């Protein structure tokens, strides 16, 4: 086929199903059946209990380092990745425990290799807890909320399962739109207006179904439970200084320089001890809706352009927006970020800034960076779709000849705008949900009168000063982890303690000017999503940019007012008082 469309391969080549979209064509594996992986699966059998008892780390430290090459298929790799996401984030964040600054080799080594095989980063992501974390209750039933269950959760709660499953239902509802997007590319090339209207009408219906699914979030997911009991485990190690991970996380056994942009390694034997320690840390964003390939595909197909937060329509950004890390992606290596310099032998790609052409049509660096958390094939699909996308230029050409448009062409523009209306409505609802589930909860704080588990940070700090814990004592690997502030990663302000045995403590002694243990301003108005971005300005601007994409006509379609009822049939407000 001539033109741009030839760049697109079949959906199956991108590991996309015409029926299930970015969800696997077959339901994810519920378990790794090879007895070799029993140590992982048996730990998962007891996962919620171990986390509750504070003994997950004890159990994990006894695990052998399993060889990822024993995995035989992509479904097995996906299951293994999900298992290691659960174990690793449970290990790092704990429950009523201090944050762990490092991941043991039994998790870090296989997790890193499996992530590389799948083309994702070794951190919890949308693909792991959504795309690969569901099962249909009846095999012949639909993939909607009447027929879905979650494979695993951190909290063991209905709320967490519902949070994942609503997102699965959104992916399922939007799945048929992907095939229609590909058809639309063909029909634009063929100038088949009638078929193009049909494509857009179908996409509109899919978007409407996505909106219906999203609106059900509040049915069985409580905002308080989500923010204080679930969301902490979805956090990564990026922008987590206030949670006790100012430099990120050490993946033990993966002992090389890490390049945050390329996720590649280089020899570090030439570095000093302090530099070598700094280079071991990795920073990854946590799970985020911004990692959904479906939403990215819709944006690309309709030509929705996203700019760095605060720079919509070339507006001058504020200082806070200009200095926000997520307006200046790709993220740096922690050592480069802290020292302001890069060793001459480190990979040159660490200084590389993507060109404007690479960033189109989504110039927002955060959105672009989220793609490296998607499965490799899905990322390739989006890259090829960007090259092939021709829908918006076609619509702009119609707009330019507005005075000569036929009725069918006007209907085509209406269909295009209708899809953007649905996509904006989706983002409207997402903003509302984030406001309720994250912003409001962050402002309220964890205080509850009685009967719950959350603690007021200031009260906990006061109590802790009465009797400081003995950080030098050692009770062995079999002792439960010592409790600290509940979910320290959610504290709005915290001064992470530096254990004398920790790498951070040693780094602070080697490089005291780094000042690793800092208070975060409790008056800060920044509320970050699990992906690390300043969430509300980012989401609101994304919504507004969607609305900006609509094709404006100087002669809007005349919408007739409803027929006026006779006076005798009109209802007065006083009638309701009778």
C-alpha positions in Angstrom: 0.0 0.0 0.0 1.4 3.4 -0.9 2.2 6.2 1.5 2.6 6.2 5.3 0.3 3.3 5.9 2.9 0.9 4.6 4.9 1.5 7.8 2.3 -0.3 9.8 2.5 -4.1 10.2 -0.4 -6.3 11.3 -1.6 -5.9 14.8 -0.4 -9.3 15.8 3.2 -8.3 14.9 2.9 -5.7 17.7 1.5 -8.3 20.1 -1.9 -6.6 19.9 -5.1 -8.6 19.5 -8.0 -7.2 17.3 -10.3 -8.6 20.1 -8.5 -7.8 23.3 -6.3 -5.0 22.2 -3.2 -4.5 24.4 -4.5 -7.2 26.8 -3.1 -10.6 26.1 -5.1 -12.6 23.5 -5.3 -15.4 26.1 -5.9 -14.7 29.9 -2.6 -14.4 31.9 -1.2 -17.4 33.6 -2.5 -17.9 37.1 0.7 -19.7 38.2 4.1 -20.9 36.9 3.6 -24.6 36.8 7.3 -25.6 36.5 8.4 -26.8 39.9 11.6 -24.9 39.5 9.7 -21.7 40.2 7.9 -23.1 43.3 10.0 -20.8 45.6 8.5 -17.8 44.0 4.9 -19.1 43.8 4.9 -20.6 47.3 6.0 -17.2 48.6 3.2 -15.6 46.6 0.7 -18.1 48.2 1.6 -16.5 51.6 2.3 -13.0 50.3 -0.4 -11.1 52.0 0.1 -12.9 55.3 3.8 -12.4 55.2 3.4 -8.7 54.5 0.9 -8.3 57.3 3.1 -10.2 59.8 6.2 -8.1 58.8 8.0 -11.3 57.8 8.1 -10.9 54.0 11.7 -9.7 53.9 12.8 -12.6 56.1 11.2 -15.1 53.6 12.5 -13.3 50.6 16.1 -13.3 51.9 16.0 -17.1 51.9 15.0 -17.4 48.3 17.5 -18.8 45.8 18.5 -16.9 42.7 16.5 -18.5 40.0 17.6 -18.6 36.4 15.1 -16.7 34.2 16.1 -18.8 31.2 14.0 -21.6 32.6 11.0 -19.6 31.5 9.8 -21.0 28.2 7.1 -18.6 26.8 6.0 -15.0 26.8 3.0 -15.8 29.2 5.5 -17.4 31.6 7.7 -14.3 31.4 4.7 -12.1 32.1 3.7 -14.1 35.1 7.2 -14.1 36.5 7.4 -10.4 36.0 4.1 -9.9 37.9 5.3 -12.1 40.8 8.6 -10.3 41.1 6.8 -6.9 41.0 4.7 -8.0 43.9 7.6 -9.5 45.9 9.9 -6.6 45.2 7.6 -3.7 46.0 6.4 -5.5 49.0 10.0 -6.0 50.1 10.9 -2.3 49.5 7.9 -0.6 51.0 6.9 -3.2 53.6 4.0 -2.7 56.0 4.5 -0.8 59.2 8.3 -1.0 58.3 11.1 1.2 57.4 11.7 1.5 53.6 14.4 -0.8 52.3 17.0 1.1 50.2 18.1 -2.1 48.4 16.7 -5.1 46.7 18.4 -8.5 47.4 20.0 -10.4 44.5 17.3 -13.2 44.6 14.8 -10.6 43.3 17.0 -8.0 41.6 18.9 -10.3 39.2 16.0 -12.3 37.7 13.7 -9.2 37.7 16.2 -7.2 35.7 16.7 -9.9 33.2 13.0 -10.6 32.8 12.2 -6.9 32.4 14.8 -6.7 29.7 13.3 -9.7 27.9 9.8 -8.0 27.9 11.2 -4.6 27.1 10.0 -2.9 30.3 11.7 -1.5 33.4 12.1 -3.6 36.5 9.5 -1.8 38.5 5.7 -2.1 38.9 3.9 -0.7 35.8 0.6 -0.6 34.1 1.3 -3.8 32.2 2.1 -5.8 35.3 -0.8 -5.0 37.6 -3.4 -4.4 34.8 -2.7 -6.2 31.5 -1.1 -9.3 33.1 -3.1 -9.4 36.4 -6.6 -10.6 35.7 -8.6 -13.7 35.1 -12.1 -14.2 33.6 -14.5 -15.9 36.0 -16.1 -17.7 33.0 -13.9 -18.4 30.1 -16.7 -17.8 27.5 -17.8 -14.6 29.2 -17.0 -10.9 28.3 -14.0 -9.1 29.6 -16.0 -6.6 31.6 -16.6 -6.0 35.3 -19.2 -8.7 35.5 -16.7 -11.4 34.7 -13.3 -10.3 36.0 -11.1 -11.1 39.1 -7.6 -10.0 40.0 -4.8 -12.5 40.2 -3.0 -10.8 43.0 -3.0 -7.7 45.1 -0.7 -6.1 47.7 -3.4 -5.4 50.3 -5.6 -8.4 49.8 -8.5 -5.9 49.6 -11.6 -5.7 47.3 -10.7 -2.1 46.8 -7.4 -2.8 45.2 -8.8 -5.6 43.0 -11.5 -3.3 41.8 -9.0 -0.6 41.0 -7.1 -2.9 38.7 -10.2 -4.5 37.2 -11.8 -1.2 36.3 -8.6 -0.4 34.3 -8.8 -3.9 32.7 -12.4 -3.2 31.7 -11.3 0.2 30.2 -8.6 -1.6 28.1 -11.1 -4.2 27.0 -13.7 -1.6 26.1 -11.2 0.4 24.0 -9.6 -2.7 22.4 -11.8 -2.7 19.2 -10.9 0.9 18.6 -7.4 -0.1 17.7 -8.4 -2.0 14.6 -10.7 0.9 13.6 -7.7 3.3 13.9 -5.7 1.1 11.5 -8.7 1.0 9.1 -9.0 4.7 9.3 -5.4 5.1 8.1 -6.3 3.1 5.0 -9.5 4.9 4.4 -7.8 8.3 4.6 -5.3 7.1 2.0 -8.2 5.9 -0.2 -10.2 9.1 0.5 -13.2 7.0 1.5 -15.2 9.4 3.5 -18.2 7.1 4.1 -15.9 4.3 5.5 -14.0 6.9 7.6 -17.2 8.1 9.2 -18.0 4.4 10.1 -14.5 4.0 11.6 -14.9 7.1 13.7 -18.4 6.2 14.8 -17.1 2.8 16.0 -14.2 4.5 17.9 -16.6 6.9 19.4 -18.7 4.0 20.7 -15.6 2.4 22.2 -14.6 5.6 23.9 -18.1 5.9 25.4 -17.8 2.3 26.8 -14.4 3.3 28.3 -16.1 6.3 30.0 -18.8 4.0 31.4 -16.2 1.7 32.9 -14.1 4.5 34.4 -17.2 6.0 36.0 -17.6 2.8 38.0 -14.4 3.3 39.9 -16.1 4.6 43.1 -18.5 1.7 43.3 -16.0 -0.6 45.1 -12.8 1.3 45.6 -12.8 3.6 48.6 -10.6 6.7 48.3 -9.2 6.5 51.8 -8.3 2.8 51.3 -6.8 3.5 47.9 -4.6 6.3 49.0 -3.3 5.0 52.3 -3.4 1.2 51.8 -2.9 0.6 48.1 -1.2 3.4 46.4 2.0 3.3 48.4 2.9 -0.1 46.9 2.5 1.3 43.3 5.2 4.0 43.9 8.5 3.6 42.3 11.9 5.0 43.3 11.7 8.3 41.3 11.1 11.5 43.3 10.9 9.5 46.5 13.3 11.5 48.7 10.5 12.2 51.1 9.9 8.5 51.5 13.5 7.6 52.3 14.8 6.9 48.9 16.6 10.1 47.9 18.8 8.4 45.4 16.5 5.6 44.2 17.0 1.9 44.8 20.0 -0.4 44.8 19.5 -3.6 42.7 22.0 -5.8 44.5 23.9 -8.1 42.1 23.4 -5.7 39.2 26.6 -3.9 39.9 27.3 -1.6 37.0 26.8 2.0 36.0 23.2 2.5 35.0 22.1 4.9 32.3 18.6 6.1 33.1 17.8 6.9 29.5 19.0 3.8 27.7 18.8 1.4 30.7 22.2 0.1 29.7 25.4 -0.5 31.7 29.1 0.4 31.5 32.2 -0.6 33.5 32.6 1.2 36.8 36.0 -0.1 38.0 37.6 3.3 37.4 35.3 5.1 39.9 36.0 6.0 43.5 34.1 4.1 46.2 31.7 7.0 46.7 31.1 7.4 43.0 30.7 3.7 42.6 28.1 3.6 45.4 26.2 6.5 43.8 26.1 4.8 40.4 24.5 1.7 41.8 21.2 3.5 42.5 18.4 3.4 40.0 15.4 5.6 39.7 12.2 4.4 38.1 8.7 5.9 38.1 5.9 3.7 39.6 2.8 2.4 38.0 0.8 5.1 36.2 -2.2 5.4 33.9 0.2 7.4 31.7 1.7 4.0 30.8 -1.5 2.9 29.0 -0.6 2.2 25.4 -4.4 2.5 24.6 -4.5 6.2 25.7 -1.3 6.9 23.9 -2.6 5.3 20.7 -5.8 7.4 20.8 -3.8 10.6 21.3 -1.5 9.7 18.4 -4.3 8.7 16.1 -6.3 11.9 16.6 -3.2 14.2 16.7 -3.5 15.3 20.3 -0.3 17.2 21.1 0.9 17.3 24.7 3.5 19.9 25.8 5.5 20.2 28.9 3.3 21.1 31.8 2.8 24.9 31.9 3.8 25.4 28.3 0.5 24.8 26.6 0.1 27.2 23.7 3.7 28.5 24.4 2.6 30.0 27.6 5.5 31.0 29.9 5.9 28.4 32.6 6.3 29.2 36.3 9.6 28.6 38.1 8.1 25.5 39.8 7.0 24.1 36.4 10.3 24.9 34.7 12.3 23.2 37.4 9.9 20.2 37.7 12.0 17.1 36.9 9.2 15.8 34.6 9.5 18.9 32.3 13.1 18.1 31.8 13.2 14.4 30.9 14.9 12.0 30.3 15.8 11.5 33.9 19.5 11.6 34.9 21.5 9.1 36.6 21.3 9.8 40.4 25.1 10.5 40.5 24.9 13.0 37.7 21.9 14.7 39.4 23.6 15.1 42.7 27.2 15.9 41.6 26.3 17.9 38.4 28.9 16.1 36.4 29.3 12.9 34.4 32.5 10.9 34.3 34.2 11.0 30.9 34.0 7.3 30.5 30.3 7.0 31.2 28.0 6.3 28.3 27.6 9.4 26.0 23.9 8.6 25.7 23.4 9.9 29.3 23.7 13.5 27.9 21.5 12.9 24.9 18.3 15.1 24.6 15.6 13.9 22.2 15.1 16.1 19.1 11.9 17.8 18.5 11.1 15.4 15.7 11.4 12.5 18.0 9.1 14.1 20.5 6.2 14.7 18.0 3.2 14.6 18.3 3.6 14.4 22.1 6.3 16.9 23.1 5.7 16.4 26.8 8.8 14.6 28.0 7.0 12.8 30.8 4.5 11.2 28.4 7.4 10.2 26.1 9.3 8.7 29.0 6.3 6.7 30.2 6.6 4.6 27.0 9.7 2.9 28.2 7.5 1.3 30.9 5.3 -0.3 28.2 6.0 -3.7 26.6 8.5 -3.4 23.8 6.1 -4.3 21.0 3.5 -1.9 22.2 6.1 0.9 22.2 7.1 0.0 18.6 3.4 0.2 17.6 3.1 3.7 18.9 6.3 4.8 17.2 5.1 3.4 13.8 1.6 4.8 14.4 3.2 8.3 14.8 4.8 7.9 11.4 1.7 6.6 9.7 -0.9 8.9 11.4 -2.8 10.9 8.8 -6.2 11.5 10.3 -5.7 15.0 11.7 -3.9 16.4 8.5 -6.9 15.1 6.6 -9.3 16.9 8.9 -7.3 20.1 8.7 -7.5 20.0 4.9 -11.3 19.7 5.2 -11.3 22.7 7.6 -9.3 24.7 5.1 -12.0 24.2 2.4 -14.9 24.8 4.8 -17.0 26.9 2.4 -17.0 24.0 -0.1 -17.7 21.1 2.2 -20.3 18.6 1.3 -22.8 17.3 3.9 -20.8 14.1 4.2 -17.6 16.0 4.8 -19.3 18.0 7.5 -20.5 14.8 9.1 -16.9 13.5 8.9 -15.7 16.5 10.9 -18.5 16.1 13.4 -17.5 12.4 13.8 -13.9 13.4 14.4 -14.8 16.1 16.9 -17.2 13.6 18.6 -14.4 11.2 19.3 -12.3 14.1 20.8 -15.3 15.0 23.0 -15.4 11.5 24.3 -11.7 11.5 24.9 -11.9 14.8 26.8 -14.9 13.4 28.8 -12.6 10.5 29.8 -9.9 12.9 30.9 -12.5 15.0 32.8 -13.6 12.0 34.7 -9.9 11.0 35.4 -9.2 14.5 36.8 -12.3 14.1 39.1 -11.1 10.7 40.3 -7.5 11.8 40.9 -8.8 14.8 42.8 -11.0 12.6 45.0 -8.6 9.7 45.4 -5.3 11.4 45.7 -5.4 15.2 46.1 -8.2 15.3 48.7 -6.7 12.4 50.6 -3.2 13.9 50.7 -4.7 17.1 52.1 -6.7 15.4 54.7 -3.8 13.3 56.0 -3.9 9.9 57.6 -5.6 10.9 60.8 -8.6 8.8 61.9 -10.3 8.8 65.3 -9.9 5.2 66.2 -10.1 1.6 65.0 -7.8 2.2 62.0 -4.1 1.7 61.3 -3.0 5.1 60.0 -1.0 7.4 62.3 -0.5 11.1 62.4 3.1 11.7 61.3 3.7 14.5 63.8 2.4 12.4 66.7 4.4 9.4 65.6 7.5 11.6 65.5 6.8 13.0 68.9 6.4 9.5 70.4 9.6 8.3 68.7 11.6 11.0 70.4 10.6 9.6 73.8 12.6 6.4 73.2 14.8 6.1 70.2 15.1 2.7 68.7 18.4 0.9 69.0 19.6 0.9 65.4 22.7 -1.1 66.3 20.9 -4.1 67.7 20.7 -7.2 65.5 18.1 -9.9 66.0 19.0 -12.0 63.0 17.3 -12.6 59.7 14.4 -14.4 61.4 13.2 -11.4 63.4 10.3 -9.4 62.0 11.2 -6.0 60.6 11.0 -3.2 63.1 7.9 -1.1 62.7 8.2 2.6 61.9 5.6 5.2 60.7 2.9 3.4 58.8 3.6 3.6 55.1 6.5 6.1 55.3 6.3 6.5 51.6 3.0 8.4 51.9 4.1 10.8 54.6 3.7 14.4 53.4 6.9 15.4 55.3 9.5 13.1 56.6 13.2 13.0 57.6 14.4 9.6 56.5 16.5 8.0 59.2 19.9 6.8 58.1 20.8 3.4 59.6 24.4 3.1 60.4 24.6 0.0 58.2 22.9 1.6 55.2 24.5 2.7 52.0 22.9 6.1 52.4 24.6 6.5 55.8 28.0 5.6 54.3 27.5 7.9 51.4 26.6 10.8 53.7 29.9 10.3 55.5 31.8 10.1 52.3 30.0 13.0 50.6 28.4 15.0 53.5 27.6 17.9 51.3 24.9 15.8 49.6 22.6 16.2 52.6 20.6 13.1 52.0 18.4 13.3 55.1 16.3 16.3 54.4 12.8 17.4 55.5 10.4 18.0 52.6 8.4 21.2 52.9 5.1 20.2 54.4 3.5 23.3 52.9 4.3 22.1 49.4 1.3 22.2 47.1 2.8 19.5 44.8 0.8 16.3 44.9 2.6 13.7 42.8 1.1 10.7 41.0 2.7 7.2 41.3 4.4 8.1 38.0 6.2 10.9 39.8 4.6 13.9 38.0 2.9 16.9 39.6 -0.4 15.2 39.0 -3.2 17.8 38.7 -1.6 20.4 36.5 -0.4 17.6 34.2 -3.9 16.0 34.0 -5.8 19.2 33.5 -3.4 20.4 30.8 -3.7 17.0 29.0 -7.5 17.3 29.1 -7.4 20.9 27.8 -5.0 19.9 25.0 -7.5 17.2 24.0 -10.2 19.9 23.7 -7.8 22.1 21.7 -7.5 19.5 19.1 -11.1 19.7 17.9 -11.6 21.2 14.5 -13.3 24.6 14.8 -15.6 25.7 12.0 -16.6 29.3 11.5 -20.1 28.1 10.5 -21.0 25.8 13.4 -23.7 23.2 12.8 -27.1 24.7 13.6 -28.6 22.8 16.5 -32.4 23.3 16.7 -33.9 24.1 20.0 -36.5 21.6 21.3 -40.1 22.4 20.3 -41.8 24.8 22.7 -44.6 23.1 24.7 -48.0 24.8 24.9 -48.7 26.8 28.1 -51.2 24.2 29.3 -48.4 21.5 29.3 -45.7 23.5 31.0 -44.9 22.6 34.6 -44.4 25.3 37.1 -41.9 24.9 40.0 -44.8 25.5 42.4 -46.4 22.3 41.1 -43.7 20.3 43.0 -44.9 21.9 46.3 -48.4 20.5 46.0 
